[in-house]
Amino acid sequence: MPTAHQHGPQCGHKKIPHGNHTDYLNDEGLLDCANGQHPVAISENNPDKCKPLASSKHVHDDGCGHAKVMHGNHLDYLVDGRLEHPHGDHIDDHGQLEVEKDSQEQTGGDPRKGPQPLSI
């Protein structure tokens, strides 16, 4: 019988500070915490308004390589710490999402594979 995934410093999921605790971004784009799963809330810091990025030719989809993030009732993508939302012929900026870095991420490694050498 498989064991349930246990979030922690080396589990491989992105860590998102949330109030007085840390949430983990799971593979479905939801935040996992002690109180269950939830999306990133619509807020002043993370609005859901149409705010086109200056230029973006990138197409977000399941295979684009960016983490999916549920934001309110829609799907955004996490790109360099910002939430990007595909919207018609452009991408909207839905604000900064603070993501904690762990030691493997800072040194260029995949936390699921252990420390990796830096590419210079």
PyRosetta script that sets phi, psi and omega in degrees:
from pyrosetta import init, pose_from_sequence

init()
pose = pose_from_sequence("MPTAHQHGPQCGHKKIPHGNHTDYLNDEGLLDCANGQHPVAISENNPDKCKPLASSKHVHDDGCGHAKVMHGNHLDYLVDGRLEHPHGDHIDDHGQLEVEKDSQEQTGGDPRKGPQPLSI")
pose.set_psi(1, 124.7)
pose.set_omega(1, -177.8)
pose.set_phi(2, -68.5)
pose.set_psi(2, 148.1)
pose.set_omega(2, 178.1)
pose.set_phi(3, -90.0)
pose.set_psi(3, 149.0)
pose.set_omega(3, 177.8)
pose.set_phi(4, -67.1)
pose.set_psi(4, 147.3)
pose.set_omega(4, 178.6)
pose.set_phi(5, -64.1)
pose.set_psi(5, 136.7)
pose.set_omega(5, 177.9)
pose.set_phi(6, -111.0)
pose.set_psi(6, 114.4)
pose.set_omega(6, 177.4)
pose.set_phi(7, -71.4)
pose.set_psi(7, 145.0)
pose.set_omega(7, 178.2)
pose.set_phi(8, -176.7)
pose.set_psi(8, -176.4)
pose.set_omega(8, -174.5)
pose.set_phi(9, -55.9)
pose.set_psi(9, -29.8)
pose.set_omega(9, -176.3)
pose.set_phi(10, -114.1)
pose.set_psi(10, 20.1)
pose.set_omega(10, -173.8)
pose.set_phi(11, -78.2)
pose.set_psi(11, -15.3)
pose.set_omega(11, 177.7)
pose.set_phi(12, 96.7)
pose.set_psi(12, -9.5)
pose.set_omega(12, 177.7)
pose.set_phi(13, -90.8)
pose.set_psi(13, 148.3)
pose.set_omega(13, 178.2)
pose.set_phi(14, -66.2)
pose.set_psi(14, 138.8)
pose.set_omega(14, -179.2)
pose.set_phi(15, -99.8)
pose.set_psi(15, 128.5)
pose.set_omega(15, -177.7)
pose.set_phi(16, -119.3)
pose.set_psi(16, 114.6)
pose.set_omega(16, 176.4)
pose.set_phi(17, -61.6)
pose.set_psi(17, 136.7)
pose.set_omega(17, -178.2)
pose.set_phi(18, -146.7)
pose.set_psi(18, 100.5)
pose.set_omega(18, -177.8)
pose.set_phi(19, 62.5)
pose.set_psi(19, -123.1)
pose.set_omega(19, -176.8)
pose.set_phi(20, -100.0)
pose.set_psi(20, 18.2)
pose.set_omega(20, -179.9)
pose.set_phi(21, -145.1)
pose.set_psi(21, -178.6)
pose.set_omega(21, 179.0)
pose.set_phi(22, -116.2)
pose.set_psi(22, 131.7)
pose.set_omega(22, 172.0)
pose.set_phi(23, -99.1)
pose.set_psi(23, 162.1)
pose.set_omega(23, 178.6)
pose.set_phi(24, -123.6)
pose.set_psi(24, 131.4)
pose.set_omega(24, 178.7)
pose.set_phi(25, -78.6)
pose.set_psi(25, 113.0)
pose.set_omega(25, -177.2)
pose.set_phi(26, -86.7)
pose.set_psi(26, 178.9)
pose.set_omega(26, -174.6)
pose.set_phi(27, -69.6)
pose.set_psi(27, -15.9)
pose.set_omega(27, 177.4)
pose.set_phi(28, -91.2)
pose.set_psi(28, -0.9)
pose.set_omega(28, 178.9)
pose.set_phi(29, 88.1)
pose.set_psi(29, 7.9)
pose.set_omega(29, 177.9)
pose.set_phi(30, -100.4)
pose.set_psi(30, 158.0)
pose.set_omega(30, 176.4)
pose.set_phi(31, -92.3)
pose.set_psi(31, 128.0)
pose.set_omega(31, 176.4)
pose.set_phi(32, -97.4)
pose.set_psi(32, 132.5)
pose.set_omega(32, 173.6)
pose.set_phi(33, -146.8)
pose.set_psi(33, -179.5)
pose.set_omega(33, -177.9)
pose.set_phi(34, -59.7)
pose.set_psi(34, -25.0)
pose.set_omega(34, -178.6)
pose.set_phi(35, -93.4)
pose.set_psi(35, 10.1)
pose.set_omega(35, 179.5)
pose.set_phi(36, 110.4)
pose.set_psi(36, -160.3)
pose.set_omega(36, -179.5)
pose.set_phi(37, -102.8)
pose.set_psi(37, 147.1)
pose.set_omega(37, 177.8)
pose.set_phi(38, -157.7)
pose.set_psi(38, 156.4)
pose.set_omega(38, 175.2)
pose.set_phi(39, -79.2)
pose.set_psi(39, 169.1)
pose.set_omega(39, 169.8)
pose.set_phi(40, -68.5)
pose.set_psi(40, 131.5)
pose.set_omega(40, -177.0)
pose.set_phi(41, -73.1)
pose.set_psi(41, 146.7)
pose.set_omega(41, 170.0)
pose.set_phi(42, -70.6)
pose.set_psi(42, 129.9)
pose.set_omega(42, -177.0)
pose.set_phi(43, -153.8)
pose.set_psi(43, -179.8)
pose.set_omega(43, 176.0)
pose.set_phi(44, -62.6)
pose.set_psi(44, -38.9)
pose.set_omega(44, 178.6)
pose.set_phi(45, -75.6)
pose.set_psi(45, -28.5)
pose.set_omega(45, -179.7)
pose.set_phi(46, -129.1)
pose.set_psi(46, 71.9)
pose.set_omega(46, -177.9)
pose.set_phi(47, -74.1)
pose.set_psi(47, 166.5)
pose.set_omega(47, 175.3)
pose.set_phi(48, -114.7)
pose.set_psi(48, 30.5)
pose.set_omega(48, -178.9)
pose.set_phi(49, -85.4)
pose.set_psi(49, 159.3)
pose.set_omega(49, 175.0)
pose.set_phi(50, -75.8)
pose.set_psi(50, 108.3)
pose.set_omega(50, 179.4)
pose.set_phi(51, -138.3)
pose.set_psi(51, 83.0)
pose.set_omega(51, -175.0)
pose.set_phi(52, -58.7)
pose.set_psi(52, 139.8)
pose.set_omega(52, 172.7)
pose.set_phi(53, -70.7)
pose.set_psi(53, 150.5)
pose.set_omega(53, -177.2)
pose.set_phi(54, -53.6)
pose.set_psi(54, -49.5)
pose.set_omega(54, 177.3)
pose.set_phi(55, -154.0)
pose.set_psi(55, 132.7)
pose.set_omega(55, 176.5)
pose.set_phi(56, -156.8)
pose.set_psi(56, 115.9)
pose.set_omega(56, 177.8)
pose.set_phi(57, -100.7)
pose.set_psi(57, -1.7)
pose.set_omega(57, -178.7)
pose.set_phi(58, -71.7)
pose.set_psi(58, 142.9)
pose.set_omega(58, 175.7)
pose.set_phi(59, -109.6)
pose.set_psi(59, 119.4)
pose.set_omega(59, 177.5)
pose.set_phi(60, -84.7)
pose.set_psi(60, 132.1)
pose.set_omega(60, 174.0)
pose.set_phi(61, -160.9)
pose.set_psi(61, -174.2)
pose.set_omega(61, -176.2)
pose.set_phi(62, -57.7)
pose.set_psi(62, -28.7)
pose.set_omega(62, -176.7)
pose.set_phi(63, -106.9)
pose.set_psi(63, 15.8)
pose.set_omega(63, -173.5)
pose.set_phi(64, -78.5)
pose.set_psi(64, -14.8)
pose.set_omega(64, 177.8)
pose.set_phi(65, 95.8)
pose.set_psi(65, -5.9)
pose.set_omega(65, 177.9)
pose.set_phi(66, -96.4)
pose.set_psi(66, 145.1)
pose.set_omega(66, 179.0)
pose.set_phi(67, -67.6)
pose.set_psi(67, 134.9)
pose.set_omega(67, 174.6)
pose.set_phi(68, -78.6)
pose.set_psi(68, 142.5)
pose.set_omega(68, 178.5)
pose.set_phi(69, -137.6)
pose.set_psi(69, 120.2)
pose.set_omega(69, 173.1)
pose.set_phi(70, -71.8)
pose.set_psi(70, 128.1)
pose.set_omega(70, -177.0)
pose.set_phi(71, -130.2)
pose.set_psi(71, 105.9)
pose.set_omega(71, -173.2)
pose.set_phi(72, 62.6)
pose.set_psi(72, -121.3)
pose.set_omega(72, -178.4)
pose.set_phi(73, -107.9)
pose.set_psi(73, 18.6)
pose.set_omega(73, -179.1)
pose.set_phi(74, -136.0)
pose.set_psi(74, 173.1)
pose.set_omega(74, -177.3)
pose.set_phi(75, -103.9)
pose.set_psi(75, 127.8)
pose.set_omega(75, 172.5)
pose.set_phi(76, -115.2)
pose.set_psi(76, 174.4)
pose.set_omega(76, 175.8)
pose.set_phi(77, -126.0)
pose.set_psi(77, 140.0)
pose.set_omega(77, -179.1)
pose.set_phi(78, -89.7)
pose.set_psi(78, 116.0)
pose.set_omega(78, -177.8)
pose.set_phi(79, -129.9)
pose.set_psi(79, 113.8)
pose.set_omega(79, 179.5)
pose.set_phi(80, 49.6)
pose.set_psi(80, 42.4)
pose.set_omega(80, 176.4)
pose.set_phi(81, 81.2)
pose.set_psi(81, 6.2)
pose.set_omega(81, 179.6)
pose.set_phi(82, -120.0)
pose.set_psi(82, 149.0)
pose.set_omega(82, 176.0)
pose.set_phi(83, -87.9)
pose.set_psi(83, 123.7)
pose.set_omega(83, 177.4)
pose.set_phi(84, -114.8)
pose.set_psi(84, 135.2)
pose.set_omega(84, -177.2)
pose.set_phi(85, -121.8)
pose.set_psi(85, 115.5)
pose.set_omega(85, 175.5)
pose.set_phi(86, -62.4)
pose.set_psi(86, 130.2)
pose.set_omega(86, -175.5)
pose.set_phi(87, -146.0)
pose.set_psi(87, 94.8)
pose.set_omega(87, -179.4)
pose.set_phi(88, 63.8)
pose.set_psi(88, -121.2)
pose.set_omega(88, -176.5)
pose.set_phi(89, -94.5)
pose.set_psi(89, 12.7)
pose.set_omega(89, -179.4)
pose.set_phi(90, -145.7)
pose.set_psi(90, 179.2)
pose.set_omega(90, 177.2)
pose.set_phi(91, -120.9)
pose.set_psi(91, 129.1)
pose.set_omega(91, 178.3)
pose.set_phi(92, -89.1)
pose.set_psi(92, 146.5)
pose.set_omega(92, 174.6)
pose.set_phi(93, -92.0)
pose.set_psi(93, 114.9)
pose.set_omega(93, 179.7)
pose.set_phi(94, -104.8)
pose.set_psi(94, 23.7)
pose.set_omega(94, 169.7)
pose.set_phi(95, 94.1)
pose.set_psi(95, 172.0)
pose.set_omega(95, -179.3)
pose.set_phi(96, -76.8)
pose.set_psi(96, 139.3)
pose.set_omega(96, 171.9)
pose.set_phi(97, -122.3)
pose.set_psi(97, 115.3)
pose.set_omega(97, -178.0)
pose.set_phi(98, -68.1)
pose.set_psi(98, 125.7)
pose.set_omega(98, 178.0)
pose.set_phi(99, -123.1)
pose.set_psi(99, 124.4)
pose.set_omega(99, 178.1)
pose.set_phi(100, -74.3)
pose.set_psi(100, 140.8)
pose.set_omega(100, 176.2)
pose.set_phi(101, -97.3)
pose.set_psi(101, 139.0)
pose.set_omega(101, 172.2)
pose.set_phi(102, -105.7)
pose.set_psi(102, 174.9)
pose.set_omega(102, -171.7)
pose.set_phi(103, -61.7)
pose.set_psi(103, -37.6)
pose.set_omega(103, 179.5)
pose.set_phi(104, -67.9)
pose.set_psi(104, -41.2)
pose.set_omega(104, 179.3)
pose.set_phi(105, -63.0)
pose.set_psi(105, -40.0)
pose.set_omega(105, -178.8)
pose.set_phi(106, -67.4)
pose.set_psi(106, -27.0)
pose.set_omega(106, -179.4)
pose.set_phi(107, -100.2)
pose.set_psi(107, 9.2)
pose.set_omega(107, 175.0)
pose.set_phi(108, 87.7)
pose.set_psi(108, 8.0)
pose.set_omega(108, -178.7)
pose.set_phi(109, -94.9)
pose.set_psi(109, 162.0)
pose.set_omega(109, 173.4)
pose.set_phi(110, -91.7)
pose.set_psi(110, 119.2)
pose.set_omega(110, -175.8)
pose.set_phi(111, -59.9)
pose.set_psi(111, -20.3)
pose.set_omega(111, 178.3)
pose.set_phi(112, -80.5)
pose.set_psi(112, -18.3)
pose.set_omega(112, -178.4)
pose.set_phi(113, -107.0)
pose.set_psi(113, -4.5)
pose.set_omega(113, -177.2)
pose.set_phi(114, 88.7)
pose.set_psi(114, 176.4)
pose.set_omega(114, -176.5)
pose.set_phi(115, -59.8)
pose.set_psi(115, 140.0)
pose.set_omega(115, 178.3)
pose.set_phi(116, -126.3)
pose.set_psi(116, 151.6)
pose.set_omega(116, 177.8)
pose.set_phi(117, -66.6)
pose.set_psi(117, 150.5)
pose.set_omega(117, 176.7)
pose.set_phi(118, -72.5)
pose.set_psi(118, 142.0)
pose.set_omega(118, 171.9)
pose.set_phi(119, -92.8)
pose.set_psi(119, 125.5)
pose.set_omega(119, -177.9)
pose.set_phi(120, -116.6)
pose.dump_pdb("model.pdb")
